[in-house]
């Protein structure tokens, strides 16, 4: 099942069908769909749609590309289907999402803090951990 899910993750923008993904898991399409749903809690088709929408959310935030281009880039053939699915999963339209979510900007102080070398602090004397008896041996009580 993990191989099949990884195959979906790698090829989310390509046209995928259950038969091809089931072949990766060496199962019949019907049995694969049942097993996938049992393991991951959603159908293979719904998982694929969610992955596509997650990728489109990133592109909507981080790029200035048109919604139609993003729709095609993530594997949807129809702008209407993309918009409807996006709204079902995210709770708002793609254009509304773009207006309300700007690119994530990391403040300069955080960027600089991550480039500074860290100085190791001297080790503090350790007190006995909980559960240890007076002799230092762990107790079972």
WOPE-V485965 format. One record per backbone hydrogen bond with DSSP energy under -0.5 kcal/mol. CO is the residue of the C=O (numbers start at 0). NH is the residue of the N-H. If there is no record, write none. Layout:
CO,NH / CO,NH
This chain:
0,4 / 1,5 / 2,6 / 3,7 / 4,8 / 5,9 / 6,10 / 8,11 / 10,13 / 16,20 / 17,21 / 18,22 / 19,23 / 20,24 / 21,25 / 21,26 / 22,25 / 27,31 / 28,32 / 29,33 / 30,34 / 31,35 / 32,36 / 33,37 / 34,38 / 35,39 / 36,40 / 42,46 / 43,47 / 44,48 / 45,49 / 46,50 / 47,51 / 48,52 / 49,53 / 50,54 / 51,55 / 52,56 / 53,57 / 54,58 / 55,59 / 56,60 / 57,61 / 58,62 / 65,69 / 66,70 / 67,71 / 68,72 / 69,73 / 70,75 / 71,74 / 77,81 / 78,82 / 79,83 / 80,84 / 81,85 / 82,86 / 83,87 / 84,88 / 85,89 / 85,90 / 86,90 / 92,96 / 93,97 / 94,98 / 95,99 / 96,100 / 102,104 / 103,105 / 104,106 / 106,109 / 106,110 / 107,111 / 108,112 / 109,113 / 110,114 / 111,114 / 111,115 / 117,119 / 128,131 / 130,138 / 132,135 / 136,132
